Amino acid sequence: MGDTAPVRGHLPDENGDFVGRRTETARLEAELAGHRLVTVTGVGGVGKSRLALHTARRIAARFPDGVWWADLTPLQGDRLLVATVADAVDLSDHTPGMPVAALGRWLAARRLLLVLDSCDHLAEPCARLVTELLAAAPDLTVLATGRRPLGADEERVMALEPLPPTGRDALDLLRRRDARGVAPRVPGRWRTGPAAEICARLEGIPLALELAAAQIRIQGMDAVRAQLGSRFDLLVHDERVWPRRHQTLRAAIGWSHELCDPLERLLWARLTVFRGPFDASSAAFVCAGGPLTPETVPEVLEALVLKSVVGKEGGRGSGRYRLLDTVREYGAEWLERLGETEAVADRHAAHCLRLARQADAGWLGPDQLPWYTVIAELHTDLRTALQRLLRTDPDGALALVGAVGFFWTCRGRLGEARDHLEQALLLSDARGSDRARALWALGLALTLQGEFTAAQEVSERCAREARHAEYDAGAASDAGGFVGPGERTLDAAYLAGLLALLTGRPMAALVVVGHVLDAVPGGPADSAARLRCLLVRVSGLTGLGRIEEARHEALALRQVCTDLGEHWTRASLDYQLALMGLLEGQPATAADHARAMLEGKRRLGDGFGVALGLDVLAAALAASGDGELAADVSGTGEAYWRSTGHAQRGMPELRALREKYAHRARETIGAPTYEEIFLRALSGHPQEGLDRALRGSPRR
């Protein structure tokens, strides 16, 4: 298989050419063919992750259900290990039960390769998790990387050595990382000269060679050879507890550190607070201070990129950066020596809280989709910030998780959102708006998990807290009067209305949101919470069979969303309009709205919403007589439902329609043909099935 062949699943980009390692690649391919758990071990900077990534791409064709990459570097403990792995394999788990069991069920019927990168700090928890997953999923293969084995049963360990220091691969790596070319290309001479001497002194360790190549670009070959000669003759690390190769790597990183100017060293140290990718503006906000100003941070950051201390995420044209784990460890030691670890962590947490509040405030309008992207890209650092705030500022943690909770639930991170929300609500004594917001987000997570009893209790707490925030606490206007019900009261009404809809009580939903909408002045475009309550009203009217009223309000509200550039509510309104089309015998109209809904939910990364949309589209197609495409869409919908950990769900009015039109599709094309198409779509790749549904053509 060619290295550039498309890969089903998710793998990070390979930054730069993969150099050498032909023997090691072939060996790893063979190990993965014969063993279900293979761990690549070796010292930091030896190239474990790159070998795993390169090999995974090469053998992707062996795994019909894809190759999936889970980066465990950002995790500071095992509490979010299962959530991270579930997210990596595209499982948006909505179930309230044991997450390991849900993950095992998701993997059980799949033949895929799961790569767990950087397991060294979580070896024992990873061993336990992998053991359970391999037992639950007979066709699962796991490739792990770390500085030591996991210690799991039947683990096959492959120790990765540095490149042979006097071999062609080490020199080739040095040459390719230095765009000017560092070694003679004359046959027979590549084993000698200053480049070969550098490779030997750095013992063929790839990360050390890349740091040296960066300095060669800046200083030239002879200067680098001289510096390494004087430094590595004595190896600065005399602690014999370190293996020699670890000493060599740390000496190489230390040498690179010494060659940085003071501002570069300071930024290097402060950047270690970021656990995931970051951009220049985030670096400026978090890392500026003292001699390092917000204006100088971007320039200093690019200098660190030039020296290979900081890498560009997704290639040199990207606007996002990342520190390698080994380089981060070194910089974090310097940050501790500077006495700035706590202060920088606090600035990082404040930065994440600031962005979360901005995202929440920008939800209603044309920036909604960009903010969804920002929150998704920030996920690792939001986790880090939450852990910091839970220890140092529980009230800040409550505000942060309340602001991002809705984003997380929309993207299927229900278990993680619930966990963080429950922690923050327990640890924080704060009353008022932030607490009401967090209770609202927790209630949504519980509702989408199907925990209706618990959600009802939280809904009532949310309503009481909203009243406290907007009435009892005496929230006063400048004129001295009470402000009265507002956003938090509307939030509480939306939660109560949604619960009523999902438990078959459309009249109750209509009453609760109607009462609050009458009490809170304003138009639909004035408030995100008001817009959501109006959506509940449309759903309630549909559930009561008041279709003409529902359609009139839905179309007007949809136009408001279009004018605002808002996507989430608009997609949900298209779902309601599709239901109305089905209920009134207009399958073509229903299919058009279902596809519009699917486009919106796909953009938002809402797997639960996609599953709902596929169900209503399948019913519309069956109603119009297209049994083959209905079977294909229905099978894809079932695949999306399984990715949420749930059987089919949705508004009660859809269930009867779904069963009625599935029966009609079977009659149209015959039960055997229907089952064949359905199962083929179910076992295929869900995103490809969604593409077919949107195109309107089944797989042949």
PyMOL commands that set and color helices and strands:
alter all, ss='L'
color gray80, all
select helices_A, chain A and resi 22-34+48-58+60-62+81-88+99-108+120-136+168-177+194-201+206-219+221-232+244-259+262-271+280-287+297-306+325-338+341-361+368-377+379-392+394-410+414-427+433-448+452-472+487-502+506-519+524-526+528-543+547-564+568-583+587-604+607-623+627-644+652-669+671-683+686-695
alter helices_A, ss='H'
color red, helices_A
select strands_A, chain A and resi 9-10+37-41+67-71+113-117+141-146+156-159+278-279+310-312+320-323
alter strands_A, ss='S'
color yellow, strands_A
deselect
rebuild
show_as cartoon
